[in-house]
Amino acid sequence: MSENYNVSSSPHIRSRVTTNNIMALVTASLMPAAIFGVYNFGMPALVVLIITTASAVAAEYIWQRAMHKKITINDFSAVVTGLLLGLNLPATAPWWMCVLGSVFAIIIVKQLFGGLGQNFMNPALGARCFLLISFTGRMTTFTFDGVAMATPLAQLKSGEAVDTMDMLLGRIPGTIGETSVIAILIGAIFLILMGIIDIRIPGTYLASFVIFIVLFGGHGFDVNYITAHLCGGGLMLGAFFMATDYVTSPITRRGQILFGVCLGVLTGVFRLFGSSAEGVSYAIIFSNLLVPLIEKVTLPRPFGKGGEK
């Protein structure tokens, strides 16, 4: 054979799907929740979303420029982080809190660990928990129609009755992006149809959570109680848009199922037995930390390896 062949390093399988494409589709899928949030809470919500998104992009650009790294703001990952953070904040959040959260998400959680693909937890949720711990009062104060009031989950935890139809439609106080389950599901269905996310993690998450509250919630199989928990707080937003994060979730099928079970159990523990009515953010972050162990346990072994000696 006189012909010479140049063999490049792996991987050899290539795809036309790029990070830019994926992040652009995720951004588009978040638009229904964002638009409804602005409709529900008015211009203050729009201001929060603009500030968190712009400051996330600016933080990434300034950090990469200062560290003499490749500028990657055109991959839309910073946009997704900023938008997700904004959707997880109350519309009354002051501008400096929005900027602080975005800077924490991009620099502390993402860039200090190597940038996109190297972070060990979801940047937006890491920033939300940071703000929640640092400024609990501001992060847990919600207004609806100009009146400060408790969220339906807080009312449910205190034994009060809640209107599940209002929770489904979004006519409730809460963070900007968590109120309308319908808007969230529209974006989630779009991502599933586009092949960006799989139903395995969110499906296992929600099913495990329902089983947990049926067993330990003290209400048995009460449909209204279950529906209120599913529609309340950031469960739907977290299940479809943050638990499915490529970087911080398992890649194996069995790992994704185990990951979903951990999410459901932890969310149930935090909601039912914790001091707060919510628990999705902490459940996802704790489960993110378990991903290396989950993948170690569920990673398929090569044929002929690991058998009896």
Backbone hydrogen bonds, N-H to C=O, Kabsch-Sander energy under -0.5 kcal/mol:
donor,donor_aa,acceptor,acceptor_aa,energy
7,V,5,Y,-0.7
8,S,6,N,-0.6
14,R,12,H,-0.6
22,I,18,T,-2.4
23,M,19,T,-2.8
24,A,20,N,-2.3
25,L,21,N,-2.1
26,V,22,I,-2.3
27,T,23,M,-2.4
28,A,24,A,-2.1
29,S,25,L,-2.3
30,L,26,V,-1.3
31,M,28,A,-1.1
34,A,30,L,-2.3
35,I,31,M,-3.4
36,F,32,P,-2.3
37,G,33,A,-2.2
38,V,34,A,-2.1
39,Y,35,I,-2.4
40,N,36,F,-2.9
41,F,37,G,-2.5
42,G,38,V,-2.2
45,A,42,G,-1.1
46,L,42,G,-1.1
47,V,43,M,-2.5
48,V,44,P,-2.1
49,L,45,A,-2.3
50,I,46,L,-2.3
51,I,47,V,-2.5
52,T,48,V,-2.6
53,T,49,L,-2.0
54,A,50,I,-2.6
55,S,51,I,-2.6
56,A,52,T,-1.7
57,V,53,T,-2.1
58,A,54,A,-2.5
59,A,55,S,-2.5
60,E,56,A,-2.0
61,Y,57,V,-2.3
62,I,58,A,-2.9
63,W,59,A,-2.3
64,Q,60,E,-2.3
65,R,61,Y,-2.3
66,A,62,I,-2.6
67,M,63,W,-2.3
68,H,65,R,-0.9
69,K,64,Q,-3.2
75,D,72,T,-1.9
76,F,73,I,-1.1
80,V,76,F,-2.2
81,T,77,S,-2.2
82,G,78,A,-2.6
83,L,79,V,-2.6
84,L,80,V,-2.7
85,L,81,T,-2.3
86,G,82,G,-2.2
87,L,83,L,-2.2
88,N,84,L,-1.0
88,N,85,L,-0.8
89,L,86,G,-1.5
93,A,90,P,-1.8
97,M,94,P,-0.6
98,C,94,P,-1.6
99,V,95,W,-2.2
100,L,96,W,-2.4
101,G,97,M,-2.4
102,S,98,C,-2.0
103,V,99,V,-2.6
104,F,100,L,-2.3
105,A,101,G,-2.4
106,I,102,S,-2.5
107,I,103,V,-2.6
108,I,103,V,-0.8
108,I,104,F,-0.7
109,V,104,F,-2.0
110,K,105,A,-0.9
111,Q,106,I,-3.3
112,L,107,I,-2.3
113,F,110,K,-0.8
114,G,111,Q,-1.9
115,G,110,K,-2.3
118,Q,115,G,-2.3
119,N,115,G,-0.7
126,G,122,N,-2.6
127,A,123,P,-2.3
128,R,124,A,-2.1
129,C,125,L,-2.5
130,F,126,G,-1.9
131,L,127,A,-2.5
132,L,128,R,-2.6
133,I,129,C,-2.3
134,S,130,F,-2.1
135,F,131,L,-3.1
139,M,135,F,-2.2
140,T,136,T,-1.3
141,T,138,R,-0.7
142,F,140,T,-0.6
144,F,147,V,-2.5
147,V,144,F,-1.3
149,M,142,F,-2.0
155,Q,151,T,-2.1
156,L,152,P,-2.8
157,K,153,L,-2.4
158,S,154,A,-1.5
159,G,156,L,-1.2
160,E,155,Q,-2.7
164,T,162,V,-0.8
167,M,163,D,-1.6
168,L,164,T,-2.2
169,L,165,M,-2.3
170,G,166,D,-2.4
171,R,166,D,-1.8
172,I,170,G,-1.7
176,I,89,L,-2.5
177,G,87,L,-2.8
178,E,175,T,-0.6
179,T,175,T,-0.6
181,V,167,M,-0.7
181,V,168,L,-0.7
181,V,179,T,-0.8
182,I,168,L,-1.3
184,I,180,S,-1.8
185,L,181,V,-2.7
186,I,182,I,-1.9
187,G,183,A,-1.7
188,A,184,I,-2.3
189,I,185,L,-2.8
190,F,186,I,-1.8
191,L,187,G,-2.0
192,I,188,A,-2.3
193,L,189,I,-2.7
194,M,190,F,-1.9
195,G,192,I,-1.1
196,I,191,L,-2.4
197,I,191,L,-0.9
203,G,199,I,-2.7
204,T,200,R,-2.2
205,Y,201,I,-2.6
206,L,202,P,-2.6
207,A,203,G,-2.3
208,S,204,T,-2.6
209,F,205,Y,-2.2
210,V,206,L,-2.4
211,I,207,A,-2.3
212,F,208,S,-2.1
213,I,209,F,-2.4
214,V,210,V,-2.1
215,L,211,I,-2.0
216,F,212,F,-2.7
217,G,213,I,-2.0
222,D,220,G,-1.5
223,V,221,F,-0.8
226,I,222,D,-2.6
227,T,223,V,-3.0
228,A,224,N,-2.3
229,H,225,Y,-1.8
230,L,226,I,-2.3
231,C,227,T,-2.6
232,G,228,A,-1.5
235,L,232,G,-1.0
238,G,234,G,-2.9
239,A,235,L,-2.8
240,F,236,M,-2.0
241,F,237,L,-2.0
242,M,237,L,-0.5
242,M,238,G,-1.3
243,A,238,G,-3.2
245,D,242,M,-1.1
249,S,245,D,-0.6
249,S,246,Y,-0.6
256,Q,252,T,-2.2
257,I,253,R,-1.9
258,L,254,R,-2.4
259,F,255,G,-2.5
260,G,256,Q,-2.3
261,V,257,I,-2.1
262,C,258,L,-2.3
263,L,259,F,-2.2
264,G,260,G,-2.4
265,V,261,V,-2.6
266,L,262,C,-2.6
267,T,263,L,-2.5
268,G,264,G,-2.0
269,V,265,V,-2.5
270,F,266,L,-2.7
271,R,267,T,-2.5
272,L,268,G,-2.6
273,F,269,V,-2.3
274,G,269,V,-0.5
274,G,270,F,-1.0
283,A,279,G,-2.1
284,I,280,V,-2.5
285,I,281,S,-2.2
286,F,282,Y,-2.7
287,S,283,A,-2.1
288,N,284,I,-2.4
289,L,285,I,-1.7
290,L,286,F,-0.8
290,L,287,S,-0.5
291,V,287,S,-0.7
291,V,288,N,-1.0
294,I,290,L,-2.7
295,E,291,V,-2.9
296,K,292,P,-1.8
297,V,293,L,-1.9
298,T,294,I,-2.2
299,L,295,E,-1.7
305,K,302,P,-2.3
